[in-house]
Amino acid sequence: AAQEGYATVVEQLLAAGAAVDAVDNEGRTPYDVAKQKDERKVMGVLDPVFVALLSGRSCKCNSAHATVQDLKEEAERKLATTIEHLIGPDMQPLNGAMTLQEANILPGNILTAVLDPVVLKDFGHGISMRTAQSVFAEYGPKIDVLEDWKDLKDSSSLQKVLPPGHVALSQLLRLSPEDVAFPKPVEVEMPTCVGAESVWRSSATGWEPLGAKFSDGRVVVALSHFCDLVATGPCGLKAVGFIDPHGANAKVALLHVACESCQNSLEHLCSDADMLGSFKRCGPSVPLGTYRHDED
């Protein structure tokens, strides 16, 4: 495997307990063979760099990587964690763009990994964002809730690509900054109404569907850069009437049918003295069918 340059096979053999210092009939070790053939990836596997966490866990990484960033990414995969930066043999933080030679990293060196913890931030309205602490610190991501469908970027083109009967079943979100690609994925979670089955994101070429995980009235999406965002799906509406027993005023609340999220929002309104707190519910509720955003 060393002679043919099969670095992956060499890794698998070492993981299975193969002897790294075994010699052939000419007295050559696998490393000697790889060196004669100038198989640098194999040499890097056989004579690795060690990356260690402060907790004591460590892993072996290929010492033939082109840059410190490549080495860090291998360590992240093997240690199943997010690393903010590596500290070199001279106890100085390493720049990811440096080559291993520039960083004075040699086979057998032990590097220390400083973790980049994942942070969960609450933006209100049931919306949260989860990503590496360094992303929050460097980019200051924000989430704004838009008030109207027309506030979305090019909302008319979104209306054209939505499946028949689909309407917005979540808050309309604007995530910023929009002009950067994040080095770590950013997860956004928000509540949805019953029937939500698709998430759409704005892009330079229009609106496009986005992979999403729906569960218990919420949706989670992973983003590498920001955009406008909305969850959609088919739904029915019902109207719930409220009347002021001490006056001639009445109000009507529109809810999605059988939607727990809408029902919770209605209960909040009923507990607010400035909204529905002084009103009494009248009924029964009336099913109104379906609607689209361009209808009067």
Summary of the structure (lengths in Angstrom):
residues: 296
radius of gyration: 28.5
end to end distance: 71.3
largest distance: 103.1
contacts: 849
relative contact order: 0.09
helix: 21%
strand: 35%
